[in-house]
Amino acid sequence: MRSVLFYLVYDKAGSVGEFIPHHLRAVRDHFEHIFVVSNSPLDAEGRRVLEEVADTVWERENVGFDVLAYRDAMREFGWDRLADYDELTLMNYTFYGPVGSYAPMLERMAATECDFWGVTDHGPAVSSLAVSGTLRRHLQTHWIAVRRRMHQSPEWRAYWEGMPPIESYEDSIGHHEGRFTHHFESKGFVSAVAFPEADYPVAHPIFDMVTELLDDGLPIVKRRLFFHDPLYHDERAIRAGRVIERMRRAGYPMRLVWADQARTAQPRALHANLAMLDIHPDVDLGGADVTGLRVGVLAHVFYVELLDELLDRADTIPGGYRLIATTTDEAKRSSILARLAERGRTGDDVRVLESNRGRDISAFLLGCRDVLLGDEFDVVVKLHSKRSPQDGYTKGTSFKEHLLTNLLGAPGYTANVLRGFAEDDTLGMVFPPMIHSGYPTMGNGWFSNRAPAQRLATRLGIDVPFDDLSPLAPYGSMFIARPEALRPLLDADFDWDDFPTEGGYSDGSLTHVIERLFGYSAISRGFQVRTVMGTRQAAQSHAMLEYKLDSVVAGIPGLPEEQVARVQANSGIDVVAAMKLSLLGRSPRIAKALVPAYAAMRGGYRSVRRILRRR
C-alpha cells in the first residue's frame, strides 16, 4: 500500500522536540512520502532534524490551526498527486509514540475494510462546542488515515475547499474534528477505529482510561495527559502516573517526555498528575547499588552548634561522602575543623566566604561554584544550619526537621532516595514537599517573588511555564541534585553584591527568588524533579492536609473542580481563567457557578451570559 503522511508541528519558538523525530523515524517505513507542515517558522536545528526524517518540510503562517494547515499542505503537495497513493494520513504532534511498536496496529488496520480510520474516537458528549449542544461520536484528529476511494472523491476536496475560517479552538472542533466523521459517513463512506470507545465504559478512553488502552496495545499517549488540569484528573480518578510506568516498561525513552514537558507543563501540575511524590520507608528496599554514587555534601554552617546535627544526617548516606562546608569567619572554620577531626573525618574542605550576603544561597552558588562546575560528584546534597529564629522555636524546629528528615531520614531511607539517581539518569533533583504546617506557604508560594523570578528566568534562559499559584520549589533551600541540573544558575554570573545585606531578606530579594527557581533550573535542563517524604512524615502531613481541606471546602457544593473555582472566584483569584476553562466545553456548570462573581468583577451579567450562549 502506497501511503503519504501530512504531519503538523507547531512551536512558537521554532524548535522541534526530540519526541517528534523519534515518532517519525518509527513510521518512516510505513509512508512513502512524509510531508511536515509547520505552523511556525523553524529554527535551523529544528529544520535540520525534520529534514533528516521527512521528504518535505514546509512552513506556513499560523492561521487556521491544524485544520487549514492540512488543507494548505494538500494544496502545496498537489491535489492531483494524491491519486498516486492508496492511503493518506493526517497526523499531528499532540502525542508520544510509539509505546511499544506501531506495527501491530498498522497491520491490523491495513486488513480492515473501511474508507477511513482513526486510532481512537470520542463518544457522544454534551459540549458547548457543538451548535446542537451535543458532540457526535467522532474520530479524534491526532491520527486519521483516509483510503483512496474517499480522498479521490469529489466530497473530499469539497470538504476542504469549503472549510470556513478557523479562528479559535472552538472553531476547529465545531467545523472539523466534531464534524469530520459524521460528514463523511453521511456521504456513504465507512469509518473504523483501532481502539473504539464503544469497547470501554467511558466516552473519552484515550484520556480517561488510557492505562487500559495501553494494556490493549495502544501505541500512543496524548501529551496533554501530563499537563492537563490536575482537577480534571482528580474528578475522574485518572492516574496518569501509571502511564509513565507502562511507557518505561515498553522502552519509550522518557528523557523525551521530560524535555518536552519542561517547555509545556506547569511543574506543579505535572507533579500532581504523575504523582511525583515518592514516599520511602526507613528500610532499604533494595535495587541498584548506591554506594558507587559520588556524593558531595555542600553545607553552609553559620551556626556551628548545629554542625553535628547536619553531620549525623549526612552520615546516613551509604558509601560515604565528602563535605564541602562554608562559613563566615576563621574562628568558625577552626571550630568546624576541630569537630570534624573529633569525629574522625578527613579529606573535607571548610571554606571561609568572602561575604555572608545571600547566606546559604550565595554560599552554594558562589562559594561552591567551582565544585558544582567540576566533575567530582554525581550528586550534591545542599544543607545549611537552619534555625529560623524569626519564626519562633517550635515552628522553626519543625521546618528544619521537615527538611532534614525527608532528605536524609535514616540509612535505609537515604539509600532509597539516592537510588532514584542511580536508577534513572533523567532524575535531576529531589526535595521535601511544600511546608504547610505552621506556615502560610500553600496557595501563596510565590508571595512577591513571581515577577522578579520571571525576569531572572528570562535572563537565564529558563524556559519553563510558571506555576499559577505556588512554584514547585525546595522551600527552605535543602535538596539533592545533579550538578548539571543547576547549570543555568551557575552560569548566571552572580556577584556577592547582588545579594541582600542582613536587613534585606524580604520576599522579592534575590535569595528568595533563587529558592523558587532551583527546581525550574533542573526542569529547564530536561530533568524530572520529584519530591520525597518519609512514611511517618507523610502520615502526619496527609492527616493535617485532609483536615484543613475538609475545613476549607465545608459547605461548598460540587465536585473538587467546581469547589476550587468557587473558592477562587470568592477570593478574587483568576476568575477569568476559570471562565475560559468552562468556555472550552469542559465544565459548563462551573461557568454558571462563576457568572455572579465574574459579573461583579467585570461589570455586569449581560456580557457573560452572551459569551455563554455563544458557546
C-alpha positions in Angstrom: 0.0 0.0 0.0 1.4 3.4 -1.0 0.9 5.9 1.7 1.5 9.6 2.2 1.6 11.4 5.6 0.8 15.0 6.3 2.2 15.7 9.8 1.6 19.0 11.6 4.1 20.6 14.0 3.9 23.9 15.9 6.3 25.6 18.3 6.2 29.3 19.0 10.0 29.4 19.4 10.5 27.3 16.2 12.2 24.4 17.9 11.4 20.7 17.4 11.1 18.4 20.4 13.0 15.2 20.1 9.8 13.2 20.6 8.8 14.3 17.0 11.7 12.8 15.0 11.6 9.8 17.3 8.0 9.2 16.2 8.6 10.0 12.6 11.5 7.5 12.4 9.2 4.9 13.8 6.7 5.4 11.0 9.2 6.1 8.2 8.9 2.7 6.6 5.2 2.8 6.5 5.0 6.1 4.5 6.4 6.6 1.0 6.3 10.3 1.5 6.3 12.3 4.7 5.2 15.9 4.3 5.8 18.0 7.5 3.8 21.3 7.7 4.9 23.7 10.4 2.5 26.4 11.6 5.5 28.4 12.8 8.9 29.4 11.5 11.5 26.7 12.3 14.9 27.5 13.7 17.9 26.0 11.9 18.3 23.0 14.1 14.5 22.2 14.0 14.6 22.3 10.2 17.7 20.1 10.1 16.1 17.5 12.4 12.9 17.3 10.4 14.7 17.2 7.0 16.5 14.1 8.2 13.2 12.1 8.6 10.8 13.8 6.2 10.7 14.3 2.4 9.1 17.7 2.6 9.3 20.3 5.3 7.0 23.3 4.6 6.4 26.4 6.8 3.3 28.4 6.8 1.7 31.2 8.8 -0.1 30.1 12.0 -3.6 30.6 10.6 -6.4 28.1 11.0 -4.9 25.7 13.5 -4.2 22.2 12.2 -7.4 22.2 10.1 -6.3 24.8 7.5 -2.7 23.5 7.8 -3.8 20.2 6.4 -5.8 21.8 3.7 -2.9 24.1 2.6 -0.4 21.2 2.8 -2.5 19.1 0.5 -2.8 22.1 -1.8 1.0 22.6 -1.7 1.6 18.9 -2.3 -0.9 18.9 -5.2 -4.4 17.5 -5.2 -3.7 15.5 -8.3 -0.6 13.9 -6.8 -2.8 12.4 -4.1 -4.2 10.0 -6.7 -0.8 8.2 -6.6 -1.4 7.0 -3.1 -3.7 4.3 -1.6 -3.8 5.9 1.8 -3.4 9.5 3.0 -2.8 10.1 6.7 -3.4 13.4 8.6 -1.5 13.4 11.9 -0.3 16.0 14.4 2.3 16.3 17.2 0.0 16.0 20.2 1.1 12.5 21.2 4.1 10.5 22.2 4.8 7.2 20.4 5.5 4.5 19.8 4.8 3.0 23.1 5.9 -0.5 22.1 5.5 -0.7 18.3 3.2 0.7 15.7 3.4 -2.5 13.6 0.6 -4.5 15.2 -1.9 -1.6 14.9 -0.9 -0.7 11.4 -1.0 -4.3 10.2 -4.5 -4.8 11.8 -5.9 -1.6 10.3 -4.4 -2.4 6.9 -6.5 -5.6 6.9 -9.7 -3.7 8.0 -12.2 -2.9 5.3 -13.1 0.8 5.5 -12.7 4.1 3.8 -11.1 6.0 6.7 -9.9 5.1 10.2 -8.6 6.6 13.3 -6.5 5.4 16.2 -9.2 6.5 18.7 -12.6 8.1 18.8 -14.6 10.2 21.3 -18.1 9.1 22.2 -21.1 11.4 22.1 -20.8 14.2 24.7 -22.7 17.2 25.9 -20.5 20.2 24.9 -20.8 23.9 24.4 -18.5 23.4 21.4 -21.3 21.9 19.4 -24.1 24.1 17.9 -26.6 21.5 19.0 -25.1 21.2 22.4 -24.0 17.6 21.8 -20.9 16.4 20.0 -21.5 13.3 18.0 -19.1 10.3 18.2 -16.1 11.3 16.1 -12.6 10.0 15.2 -10.0 12.1 17.0 -7.9 14.1 14.6 -4.4 13.3 16.1 -4.3 10.4 13.6 -6.8 9.8 10.8 -6.0 7.7 7.7 -8.1 8.0 4.5 -8.2 5.4 1.8 -8.2 6.2 -2.0 -12.0 5.9 -2.6 -12.6 8.7 -0.1 -9.6 11.0 -0.8 -10.2 10.8 -4.5 -13.9 11.6 -4.2 -15.4 15.0 -5.1 -16.7 15.1 -1.5 -13.1 15.1 -0.1 -11.9 18.1 -1.9 -15.2 19.9 -1.5 -14.9 19.4 2.3 -11.5 21.1 2.5 -12.1 23.8 -0.1 -15.3 24.7 1.6 -13.8 24.9 5.1 -14.9 28.2 6.8 -12.3 30.3 8.6 -10.9 28.6 11.7 -10.1 31.3 14.3 -10.4 29.5 17.6 -10.1 26.2 19.2 -13.9 26.1 19.3 -14.0 26.6 15.6 -11.6 23.7 15.0 -13.8 21.4 17.0 -17.1 22.6 15.6 -16.1 22.9 11.9 -13.7 19.9 11.7 -13.0 17.4 14.5 -16.6 17.2 15.7 -17.9 17.3 12.1 -15.5 15.2 10.0 -16.6 11.7 10.9 -20.4 12.3 10.6 -20.0 14.3 7.4 -18.2 11.6 5.5 -20.3 8.8 7.0 -23.3 10.6 5.8 -21.8 10.6 2.3 -21.6 6.8 2.3 -18.1 6.3 3.5 -17.3 3.7 6.1 -15.1 4.5 9.2 -13.2 2.3 11.5 -11.3 2.7 14.8 -8.3 0.9 16.0 -9.3 1.3 19.7 -13.0 2.2 19.7 -14.6 4.0 22.6 -17.5 1.5 22.3 -15.2 -1.1 23.8 -14.8 1.0 27.0 -17.3 2.3 29.5 -16.3 6.0 29.0 -16.7 8.4 26.1 -13.1 9.5 26.1 -10.9 6.5 26.8 -7.6 7.8 25.4 -7.7 10.2 28.3 -10.0 8.7 31.0 -8.9 5.0 30.6 -5.5 5.3 28.9 -3.8 2.7 31.0 -6.4 0.1 29.9 -5.9 1.1 26.3 -2.1 0.8 26.6 -2.6 -2.7 28.1 -4.7 -3.4 25.0 -1.9 -2.3 22.7 -2.5 1.4 22.1 0.9 2.7 20.9 0.4 6.4 21.6 -0.1 8.6 24.7 -1.5 12.1 24.5 0.9 14.8 25.6 -1.9 16.7 27.2 -2.5 13.9 29.7 0.6 15.1 31.6 0.0 18.9 31.6 -3.8 19.0 31.8 -5.6 20.5 34.8 -5.0 18.1 37.7 -8.5 18.8 39.0 -9.9 17.2 35.8 -7.8 14.1 36.6 -8.8 14.1 40.2 -12.6 14.4 39.5 -12.3 11.4 37.1 -9.8 9.4 39.1 -7.3 9.4 36.3 -4.0 8.0 37.5 -1.5 9.3 34.8 1.5 8.2 36.8 0.6 4.6 35.8 1.0 5.7 32.2 4.7 6.5 32.9 5.2 3.0 34.3 3.8 1.5 31.2 5.8 3.7 28.9 9.0 2.8 30.7 8.3 -0.9 30.5 7.6 -0.6 26.8 11.0 1.0 26.4 9.9 4.6 25.5 12.9 7.0 26.1 11.4 9.0 29.0 14.0 11.8 28.5 12.0 12.8 25.5 8.9 13.3 27.7 10.7 15.3 30.4 12.4 17.6 27.8 9.1 18.2 26.1 7.1 18.8 29.3 9.7 21.2 30.5 8.5 23.7 27.9 4.8 22.7 28.1 3.7 21.9 31.6 3.4 23.9 34.7 5.7 21.9 37.0 3.2 21.6 39.9 0.5 20.3 37.5 2.9 17.7 36.1 4.0 16.8 39.6 0.3 16.3 40.7 -0.8 14.5 37.5 2.1 12.0 37.7 2.1 11.6 41.5 5.8 12.6 41.6 6.0 12.4 45.4 8.0 9.4 46.5 7.2 8.1 50.0 10.0 5.9 51.3 10.3 3.8 54.4 13.4 3.8 56.7 14.2 0.3 55.5 16.4 -0.1 52.4 14.1 -1.5 49.7 17.0 -2.8 47.6 17.7 -2.3 43.9 20.6 -0.6 42.2 23.8 -0.2 44.2 24.0 3.3 45.5 27.4 3.0 47.2 29.1 3.9 43.9 27.5 7.3 43.7 30.0 10.1 44.3 28.2 12.3 46.8 29.2 15.7 47.9 27.5 17.4 50.9 27.6 21.2 50.5 26.7 22.7 53.8 26.6 26.3 54.9 27.4 26.3 58.6 26.6 29.7 60.1 25.5 28.2 63.4 28.5 26.0 64.3 26.5 24.4 67.2 24.2 22.8 64.6 27.1 21.1 62.8 26.7 17.7 64.5 23.1 17.6 63.5 24.0 18.1 59.9 26.8 15.5 60.0 24.5 13.0 61.7 22.1 13.3 58.8 24.9 13.2 56.2 26.2 10.0 57.8 23.1 8.2 56.7 24.5 8.4 53.1 25.6 4.9 52.1 29.1 4.7 50.6 30.2 7.9 52.3 30.5 11.5 51.2 32.9 14.4 51.1 31.9 17.5 52.9 32.4 21.0 51.5 31.5 23.3 54.4 31.2 27.1 54.1 31.2 29.5 56.9 31.7 33.2 57.7 35.0 33.6 59.6 38.2 31.9 60.6 37.1 31.3 64.2 34.1 29.3 62.9 36.3 27.5 60.4 38.6 26.4 63.2 35.7 25.1 65.3 34.3 23.2 62.3 37.7 21.6 61.5 38.2 20.7 65.2 34.8 19.0 65.3 35.4 17.1 62.1 38.7 15.8 63.5 37.0 14.7 66.7 34.5 12.7 64.5 37.4 11.1 62.6 36.7 12.8 59.3 39.4 13.5 56.8 39.5 14.9 53.3 36.8 17.5 53.9 37.0 21.1 52.8 36.0 24.1 55.0 35.8 27.5 53.3 35.5 31.0 54.7 33.3 33.0 52.4 34.1 36.4 51.1 30.7 37.6 52.3 27.6 36.3 54.0 25.3 38.3 51.8 22.9 35.8 50.4 23.5 33.4 53.2 23.3 29.7 52.2 22.1 30.5 48.6 25.2 32.6 47.8 27.4 30.2 49.7 26.2 27.4 47.5 26.2 29.1 44.1 29.3 31.4 44.6 31.3 29.8 47.4 31.0 26.3 45.9 30.7 27.2 42.2 34.0 25.5 41.4 32.8 22.3 43.0 29.4 22.4 41.2 31.1 23.1 37.8 33.6 20.3 38.4 33.3 16.6 37.8 34.0 15.3 41.4 30.4 14.5 42.3 27.5 12.7 40.7 25.0 14.3 43.1 25.3 17.0 45.7 23.3 17.4 48.9 22.6 21.1 49.8 22.2 21.6 53.5 22.5 24.6 55.9 22.4 25.2 59.6 18.8 26.3 59.6 17.4 28.0 62.8 14.7 30.4 61.6 14.7 32.5 64.9 12.2 34.9 63.3 9.6 32.1 63.3 9.9 31.1 66.9 11.4 27.9 68.3 8.5 25.4 67.6 7.8 26.4 64.0 11.5 26.9 63.1 12.4 23.5 64.6 9.5 21.8 62.8 10.5 23.3 59.5 14.1 22.2 59.9 13.0 18.6 60.8 10.7 18.6 57.8 13.7 19.3 55.5 16.3 17.1 57.1 14.1 14.1 57.9 12.6 14.0 54.4 16.0 14.3 52.8 18.3 12.2 55.0 16.0 10.4 57.4 17.8 7.1 58.2 20.4 4.9 56.4 17.7 2.8 54.7 15.6 5.9 53.8 18.6 7.8 52.3 19.6 4.8 50.3 16.1 4.7 48.8 16.2 8.4 47.9 19.6 8.2 46.3 18.6 5.0 44.4 16.4 7.3 42.3 19.5 8.9 40.9 21.3 5.6 40.5 18.5 4.0 38.5 17.2 6.9 36.4 19.6 9.4 34.7 16.6 11.7 34.0 16.2 12.5 37.7 17.7 15.8 38.3 16.6 17.0 41.8 14.6 15.9 44.8 13.4 17.8 47.8 10.8 17.7 50.5 7.2 18.7 49.7 6.0 22.2 50.4 5.9 23.1 54.1 2.3 23.8 55.2 2.2 23.2 59.0 2.9 26.5 60.7 3.4 28.5 57.5 1.1 30.2 55.0 3.0 28.9 52.0 0.4 26.7 50.5 -1.5 28.7 47.8 0.8 31.6 48.3 4.2 30.2 47.5 5.2 32.9 45.1 4.4 35.7 47.6 6.0 38.7 45.9 8.7 36.7 44.1 6.9 35.9 40.9 7.7 39.0 38.8 11.5 39.1 39.7 11.7 35.3 39.2 10.2 35.7 35.7 12.7 38.4 34.9 15.6 36.3 36.1 14.3 33.2 34.4 14.1 35.0 31.1 17.7 36.3 31.5 19.0 32.8 32.3 17.1 31.0 29.5 14.9 29.0 32.0 12.0 28.5 29.6 9.6 26.7 31.9 5.9 27.6 32.3 5.5 29.3 35.6 3.1 27.7 38.1 0.0 29.8 38.7 -0.2 29.7 42.5 2.9 28.2 44.1 6.1 27.1 42.3 7.4 23.6 42.6 10.4 24.5 44.7 12.6 23.4 47.6 11.2 25.7 50.2 13.9 26.0 52.9 16.6 25.5 50.2 17.7 22.0 51.1 17.7 19.4 48.3 19.7 16.7 46.4 20.6 17.4 42.8 22.8 16.5 39.9 25.2 19.4 39.4 24.2 19.7 35.7 20.6 20.4 36.9 21.9 23.7 38.4 23.8 24.9 35.4 21.6 27.8 34.5 22.0 29.3 37.9 25.8 28.6 37.9 26.1 30.4 34.5 24.2 33.5 35.8 27.4 35.4 36.7 26.0 36.4 40.1 28.2 38.6 42.4 28.1 38.9 46.2 26.8 42.4 45.9 23.7 41.1 44.0 22.5 39.5 47.3 20.9 41.4 50.1 22.6 42.5 53.3 21.4 41.1 56.6 18.5 43.5 56.8 17.2 42.8 53.3 15.9 39.3 53.4 12.4 40.1 52.4 10.3 38.5 49.6 11.4 39.7 46.2 15.1 39.7 47.2 17.5 37.5 45.1 17.7 34.8 47.8 14.0 34.1 47.8 13.8 34.4 44.0 16.6 31.8 43.5 15.0 29.5 46.1 11.9 29.3 43.8 14.0 28.8 40.7 16.1 25.8 41.8 13.5 23.3 40.6 12.8 25.2 37.4 16.5 25.2 36.7 16.6 21.4 36.8 13.4 21.2 34.7 14.8 23.5 32.1 17.7 21.2 31.6 15.4 18.3 30.7 15.4 16.6 34.1 12.5 15.5 36.1 12.1 16.9 39.6 10.4 14.9 42.4 9.6 15.4 46.0 10.4 12.9 48.7 9.0 12.1 52.1 9.2 9.5 54.9 6.3 7.3 55.8 5.7 8.9 59.2 6.1 12.4 57.9 3.6 11.6 55.1 1.1 10.2 57.5 1.3 13.3 59.6 1.1 15.6 56.6 -1.8 13.9 54.9 -3.9 13.8 58.1 -3.4 17.5 58.6 -4.0 18.3 55.0 -7.2 16.3 55.0 -8.4 18.2 58.0 -7.5 21.6 56.5 -9.1 20.8 53.1 -12.2 19.5 54.8 -12.5 22.8 56.7 -11.8 24.9 53.6 -14.4 23.3 51.4 -17.1 22.7 54.0 -20.5 23.8 52.7 -19.2 24.4 49.1 -21.3 22.4 46.7 -20.0 20.4 43.7 -17.0 18.2 42.9 -13.4 19.5 43.5 -13.1 21.2 40.1 -16.2 23.3 40.8 -15.4 23.8 44.5 -12.0 25.2 43.7 -13.4 27.5 41.1 -16.0 28.8 43.6 -13.3 29.4 46.3 -11.0 31.2 43.8 -13.9 33.3 42.5 -14.9 34.2 46.0 -11.3 35.3 46.8 -10.9 37.1 43.5 -8.3 34.6 42.2 -8.3 34.2 38.4 -12.0 34.1 37.7 -11.2 34.8 34.1 -9.1 31.6 33.8 -11.9 29.6 35.3 -14.3 31.1 32.8 -12.0 30.2 30.0 -11.9 26.7 31.2 -15.7 26.5 31.0 -15.8 28.0 27.6 -13.6 25.2 26.3 -16.6 23.0 27.0 -15.0 21.1 29.9 -17.2 22.4 32.7 -20.3 24.4 31.7 -21.6 24.0 35.2 -18.6 25.9 36.5 -19.3 28.7 34.1 -22.8 29.0 35.5 -21.5 29.0 39.1 -19.0 31.7 38.3 -21.3 34.1 36.4 -22.2 36.1 39.6 -18.5 36.5 40.7 -17.3 37.3 37.2 -20.1 39.8 36.6 -19.3 41.5 39.9 -15.7 41.9 38.9 -16.1 42.7 35.3 -19.2 44.8 35.1 -22.5 43.0 34.7 -24.2 39.8 33.8 -25.1 40.7 30.2 -21.7 40.2 28.6 -21.0 37.0 30.5 -24.4 35.4 29.6 -23.8 36.4 26.0 -20.5 34.6 26.0 -22.0 31.5 27.5 -24.9 31.5 24.9 -22.4 31.7 22.1 -20.7 28.6 23.4 
